[in-house]
Amino acid sequence: MKKNDPIYITGHKGLAGSAFVRYLKSKGYTNLITSTHAELDLKDFEQTRKFFQKHKPAYVILAAAKVGGIQANRSYPADFLYDNLAIQNNIFHWSHKTGVKKLLFLGSSCIYPAKCPQPMKEEYLLTGPLEPTNEGYAIAKIAGLKLAECMYKQHGFKSVCIMSCNIYGPGDSFDPQQAHVLSSLVKKFTDATKNKQKKVILWGTGIARREFLHVDDLARLALAIMNKKETPDIINIGSGIDISIENLAKLIAEKTNYKGTLHWDSSMPDGMLRKCMDISKMTALGLKPNISLEKGIDDVIVEYNHT
């Protein structure tokens, strides 16, 4: 990508999208295209057509998506499936029709089977049933991957498919209905410390393990891969290191100076018991994360205290 190429970042107000905007601006890219939901509903076929025909982006970063944690995914599975399918279909279609040179498609480790061998390799896709708590979102992302493959085979349309582990960092939601696990825990323990709560109730058993990647690392790594690759092969990106939710909670409790007790509500789901990515394809390209989990958590705590 050249510094003056028109680059459309979808979902630029979100966690991932805002990180791409920050990174590209820091590297001197001057022609970034964005749109708010009020300006453009990406689920709308005609609105999306008009936007692409007007702005004619050379590159597209598909960071727009309906996202959320276990509670949101369990409560609104149809929305997660329909909305994400609609967004993806419209973006891919009009990117191809208006001459976009390359598209970056962001997926998630939830695409892999619930009982996937660990660490999860790209070739494990579609080798078993999905985790029920986020099946709608996962099916939508798998459909996006397959659309990328089919459009390359039929039309030669270039896209790069990045599957990320759990991301966190600046711009994450602290809304209890939408927040992912790390930001949710930061909110819980920061509030509990301020309110001098004696007990914090957490979902599940704490034994589930998750891998985390700072969103600024996500943007840097994904764009590096986009510049190196031409085909829609899946590439995992992450830290390659996971942590139990129990230990994550204890770490955040310590960092927020919480002195009370932790109570695990085992009647609530853990989700997939382990999700750790095999990142050998990423590291083979000479790429690795820069931001440690401890440093990243500190940043999230600071951000929440300023909200």
C-alpha positions in Angstrom: 0.0 0.0 0.0 1.2 3.5 -0.9 0.9 6.3 1.6 -1.7 8.2 -0.5 -3.7 5.1 -1.5 -7.4 5.4 -0.5 -7.9 2.9 2.4 -11.3 2.2 3.8 -11.4 1.1 7.4 -14.8 -0.3 8.3 -15.8 -0.1 12.0 -13.3 2.6 12.7 -15.0 3.5 16.0 -14.6 0.0 17.3 -11.8 -1.8 19.1 -10.1 -3.2 16.1 -11.0 -0.5 13.6 -9.7 2.3 15.7 -6.4 0.5 16.2 -6.0 0.3 12.4 -6.7 4.0 12.1 -4.1 4.9 14.8 -1.5 2.7 13.3 -1.9 3.8 9.7 -1.9 7.5 10.7 1.3 6.9 12.7 3.0 5.5 9.6 2.0 8.5 7.5 -1.0 7.2 5.5 -3.0 10.2 4.5 -6.0 9.0 2.6 -8.0 7.0 5.2 -11.8 6.6 4.4 -14.2 6.0 7.3 -17.9 6.0 7.9 -20.1 6.0 11.0 -23.1 3.8 11.3 -25.3 6.9 11.0 -23.6 7.7 7.6 -23.6 4.2 6.3 -25.4 1.0 7.4 -23.1 -1.7 6.0 -26.0 -4.3 6.3 -27.8 -2.3 3.6 -26.9 -3.4 0.1 -27.8 -0.2 -1.8 -26.2 2.1 0.8 -23.0 0.1 0.6 -23.0 0.2 -3.2 -23.4 4.0 -3.3 -20.6 4.4 -0.8 -18.1 2.3 -2.7 -18.9 3.8 -6.0 -18.5 7.3 -4.6 -15.2 6.7 -2.6 -13.5 4.0 -4.7 -11.2 2.7 -2.1 -8.0 0.8 -3.3 -7.8 -1.2 -0.1 -10.4 -2.3 2.5 -9.9 -3.4 6.1 -13.0 -5.3 7.2 -13.0 -4.6 10.9 -16.7 -3.9 11.2 -18.7 -6.6 13.0 -21.3 -7.3 15.6 -19.2 -8.5 18.5 -19.7 -9.3 22.2 -18.9 -11.7 25.0 -20.6 -14.9 26.1 -23.7 -13.2 27.5 -24.4 -11.2 24.3 -23.7 -14.2 22.0 -26.1 -16.4 24.0 -28.8 -13.7 24.1 -28.7 -12.6 20.4 -27.4 -15.5 18.3 -29.6 -14.6 15.3 -28.4 -11.0 15.3 -24.8 -12.2 15.5 -25.3 -14.5 12.5 -27.4 -12.3 10.3 -25.7 -8.9 10.9 -22.2 -10.3 10.3 -23.2 -12.2 7.2 -24.9 -9.1 5.8 -21.9 -6.8 6.5 -19.4 -9.3 5.1 -21.4 -10.1 2.0 -21.9 -6.4 1.1 -18.3 -5.4 1.7 -16.8 -8.3 -0.3 -19.3 -7.9 -3.2 -18.8 -4.1 -3.6 -15.0 -4.4 -3.0 -14.8 -6.7 -6.0 -17.3 -4.8 -8.2 -15.5 -1.4 -7.6 -11.9 -2.6 -8.2 -10.5 -2.9 -4.7 -7.0 -4.2 -4.9 -7.0 -6.2 -1.7 -9.2 -6.7 1.3 -8.2 -7.6 4.9 -10.8 -9.8 6.6 -10.6 -10.1 10.4 -11.9 -13.3 11.9 -11.6 -14.9 15.4 -10.3 -18.0 17.1 -14.0 -19.0 17.7 -14.1 -20.4 14.1 -12.3 -23.5 15.4 -14.2 -26.6 16.7 -15.1 -26.7 20.4 -12.9 -29.7 21.0 -10.1 -28.5 18.8 -6.6 -29.9 19.5 -4.4 -27.3 21.1 -2.7 -25.2 20.0 -5.2 -24.6 17.2 -3.8 -24.8 13.7 -5.4 -23.3 10.6 -6.1 -26.7 9.1 -8.3 -27.7 12.0 -11.1 -25.5 10.6 -14.4 -27.4 10.1 -13.1 -30.6 11.6 -15.7 -30.7 14.4 -18.8 -29.0 16.0 -18.5 -25.4 17.1 -18.8 -24.1 20.7 -22.5 -23.5 21.2 -22.2 -20.3 23.1 -21.0 -18.3 20.1 -22.0 -20.5 17.2 -23.9 -17.7 15.3 -20.8 -15.4 15.2 -18.5 -18.3 14.4 -20.6 -19.5 11.4 -20.7 -15.9 10.0 -16.9 -15.7 10.2 -16.5 -19.1 8.6 -18.8 -18.0 5.8 -16.6 -14.9 5.3 -13.5 -17.1 5.0 -15.2 -19.3 2.4 -16.5 -16.2 0.5 -12.9 -14.9 0.4 -11.7 -18.3 -1.0 -14.5 -18.5 -3.6 -14.0 -15.0 -4.8 -10.3 -15.6 -5.3 -11.0 -18.8 -7.2 -13.7 -17.4 -9.4 -12.7 -13.8 -9.8 -9.1 -13.6 -8.7 -10.1 -11.1 -6.0 -7.3 -10.7 -3.5 -8.0 -10.9 0.2 -6.0 -11.8 3.4 -7.8 -13.7 6.2 -6.5 -13.1 9.7 -7.8 -15.1 12.6 -7.1 -13.4 15.9 -7.2 -14.6 19.5 -9.0 -12.5 22.1 -8.1 -8.8 21.5 -8.2 -6.0 24.1 -7.0 -2.5 24.5 -7.9 1.1 23.8 -11.5 1.5 22.6 -12.8 -1.7 24.2 -16.3 -1.7 25.6 -16.9 -1.7 29.4 -20.6 -2.2 28.9 -21.6 -5.4 30.9 -23.8 -6.5 28.0 -21.1 -6.2 25.4 -17.7 -6.3 27.1 -15.2 -9.1 26.4 -13.7 -10.9 29.3 -10.6 -8.8 30.0 -12.3 -5.4 29.9 -15.2 -6.9 31.9 -12.9 -8.1 34.6 -11.1 -4.7 34.7 -14.5 -3.0 35.3 -15.6 -5.5 37.9 -12.5 -5.3 40.0 -12.0 -1.5 39.7 -15.6 -0.9 40.7 -15.3 -3.4 43.5 -12.2 -1.7 44.9 -13.9 1.7 44.7 -17.0 0.4 46.4 -15.2 -1.7 48.9 -17.1 -4.8 47.9 -16.2 -7.9 50.0 -17.0 -10.3 47.1 -16.9 -10.3 43.3 -19.0 -12.9 41.5 -17.5 -14.3 38.2 -19.0 -16.5 35.6 -18.0 -20.1 35.2 -15.4 -22.0 37.0 -12.3 -20.1 36.0 -10.6 -23.1 34.4 -11.2 -22.0 30.8 -8.0 -20.7 29.2 -7.7 -17.8 26.8 -5.0 -16.2 24.7 -4.8 -12.4 24.5 -3.4 -9.9 22.0 -3.2 -6.1 22.4 -5.2 -4.5 19.7 -2.3 -2.3 18.6 -0.3 -5.4 18.0 -3.2 -6.8 16.0 -3.2 -3.8 13.7 0.6 -3.9 13.2 0.7 -7.6 12.6 -2.3 -7.8 10.4 -1.2 -5.0 8.1 2.3 -6.6 7.9 0.7 -9.8 6.7 -1.6 -8.0 4.3 1.5 -6.5 2.7 3.2 -9.8 2.4 0.3 -12.1 1.3 -1.9 -12.2 -1.9 -4.1 -15.2 -1.2 -7.0 -15.8 1.3 -5.2 -18.5 3.2 -6.1 -18.4 6.9 -3.3 -17.0 9.2 -3.6 -17.1 12.9 -2.3 -14.2 14.9 -1.8 -14.0 18.6 0.7 -14.3 21.4 0.9 -18.1 21.4 0.5 -18.0 25.2 -2.7 -18.6 27.1 -3.8 -18.0 30.7 -6.7 -19.4 32.8 -9.6 -17.1 33.5 -9.0 -17.7 37.2 -5.4 -16.5 36.9 -6.4 -13.6 34.7 -8.9 -12.5 37.3 -6.4 -12.8 40.1 -3.9 -10.7 38.1 -6.4 -8.0 37.5 -7.6 -8.1 41.1 -4.0 -7.5 42.2 -3.5 -4.7 39.7 -6.7 -2.9 40.9 -5.8 -3.4 44.6 -8.9 -5.5 45.2 -8.7 -7.1 48.7 -12.0 -9.1 48.8 -12.8 -12.7 47.7 -13.7 -14.2 44.3 -16.8 -16.3 43.9 -17.2 -18.5 40.8 -20.8 -19.1 39.6 -20.4 -22.5 38.1 -24.0 -22.5 36.9 -22.9 -20.1 34.1 -20.9 -21.4 31.1 -17.2 -21.4 30.7 -17.4 -21.4 26.9 -14.7 -23.3 25.1 -12.3 -24.7 27.7 -9.1 -23.7 25.9 -8.4 -21.5 22.9 -4.7 -21.1 22.1 -3.5 -20.4 18.6 -0.7 -22.0 16.7 1.0 -18.9 15.4 3.8 -20.7 13.5 2.7 -19.2 10.1 2.8 -15.7 11.6 6.2 -16.2 13.1 7.6 -17.7 9.9 7.0 -14.3 8.4 9.2 -12.8 11.0 6.4 -11.3 13.1 5.7 -11.3 16.8 3.7 -9.3 19.4 5.4 -6.4 21.2 3.0 -5.6 24.1 3.0 -7.9 27.1 -0.3 -8.9 28.8 0.7 -7.2 32.1 1.5 -3.9 30.3 -1.7 -4.2 28.3 -3.8 -4.7 31.4 -2.2 -1.7 33.0 -3.3 0.4 30.0 -6.9 -0.9 30.2 -7.1 -0.1 33.9 -5.9 3.5 33.2 -8.4 3.9 30.3 -11.3 2.6 32.5 -10.4 5.0 35.3 -10.6 7.9 32.8 -14.0 6.9 31.3 
